């Protein structure tokens, strides 16, 4: 699998994972001038922006370690853009990370939700 296929698989697994935990998926792959948000979801009174990180090779660290300061800033800017362009949103917001590790066959070895990972 190439990087793009791994990323798409990771996002699909993350959507399933979040739905099972009671999240309502509002949108996937929201794009704006500031960047992209993989998943926009709602959990109770929270609007949740989700960054999905998927890896099949841990030679360079675990998935959640791959989020740079620059990526964090783009996520915050993208979240603010979403909030400013959509109506009827929940009163609270946060940015979560779903970290996914795949085995060589493309099966999930680990899926972890890190709530409020980026502020």
C-alpha positions in Angstrom: 0.0 0.0 0.0 1.2 3.5 -0.8 0.9 6.5 1.6 -2.3 7.7 0.0 -4.0 4.3 0.3 -2.8 4.0 3.9 -4.2 7.4 4.7 -7.6 6.6 3.1 -7.8 3.3 5.0 -6.9 5.0 8.2 -9.7 7.6 7.7 -12.2 4.9 7.0 -11.2 3.0 10.1 -11.3 6.2 12.2 -14.9 7.0 11.0 -16.0 3.5 12.0 -14.2 3.7 15.4 -15.7 7.1 16.2 -19.3 6.1 15.2 -19.0 3.1 17.6 -18.2 5.5 20.3 -21.2 7.7 19.7 -19.7 10.4 17.5 -21.9 11.7 14.7 -19.9 12.4 11.6 -20.7 15.8 10.1 -18.2 15.9 7.3 -15.0 14.3 6.1 -12.1 15.9 4.3 -13.1 19.5 4.9 -10.8 21.7 2.9 -10.2 25.4 3.2 -7.5 27.9 2.4 -5.8 27.1 5.7 -5.6 23.4 5.3 -7.7 20.2 5.7 -9.6 18.5 8.5 -9.9 14.8 8.1 -13.1 14.4 10.1 -15.6 16.9 11.6 -17.8 15.2 14.1 -20.1 15.9 17.0 -20.0 14.3 20.4 -22.8 15.6 22.7 -22.1 19.4 23.1 -18.8 19.2 21.3 -17.9 20.0 17.8 -14.8 17.7 17.3 -12.2 18.2 14.6 -10.3 15.0 14.2 -6.8 14.5 12.7 -6.2 10.9 11.7 -2.6 9.6 11.7 -2.0 6.2 10.2 1.3 4.3 10.0 2.2 0.8 8.9 5.9 1.2 9.7 7.0 2.5 13.1 10.6 3.1 12.1 10.2 6.8 12.5 7.9 6.8 15.5 4.3 6.3 16.4 1.5 8.0 14.4 0.7 10.7 16.9 4.3 11.8 17.1 4.2 12.8 13.4 2.1 16.0 14.1 4.4 18.9 13.7 3.9 22.4 15.3 3.2 23.7 11.8 0.4 21.0 11.3 -1.1 21.9 14.7 -1.3 25.6 13.7 -2.9 24.7 10.3 -5.4 22.5 12.2 -6.4 25.3 14.5 -6.7 27.7 11.6 -8.8 25.2 9.6 -11.1 24.6 12.6 -11.6 28.4 13.0 -12.4 28.6 9.3 -15.0 25.8 9.7 -16.6 27.5 12.7 -16.8 30.8 10.8 -18.4 29.3 7.7 -21.0 26.9 9.3 -24.1 27.6 11.3 -25.9 25.7 14.2 -22.8 24.3 15.7 -22.4 22.8 19.2 -21.2 25.4 21.8 -17.9 23.6 22.6 -15.1 22.6 20.3 -11.9 20.6 20.5 -9.3 18.9 18.3 -8.8 15.2 18.8 -6.3 12.8 17.2 -7.0 9.2 16.1 -3.7 7.3 15.9 -3.8 4.1 13.9 -1.1 1.4 13.5 -1.5 -1.1 10.8 0.1 -4.5 10.4 1.7 -5.5 7.1 -1.6 -6.9 5.9 -3.4 -3.6 6.4 -5.3 -4.7 9.5 -5.5 -2.3 12.5 -3.1 -3.3 15.3 -3.9 -0.2 17.4 -6.5 2.5 17.2 -6.3 5.1 19.9 -8.4 8.3 20.4 -6.5 11.2 22.0 -9.1 13.7 23.1 -8.3 17.4 23.2 -4.8 16.6 21.7 -4.3 20.1 20.2 -5.3 23.4 21.8 
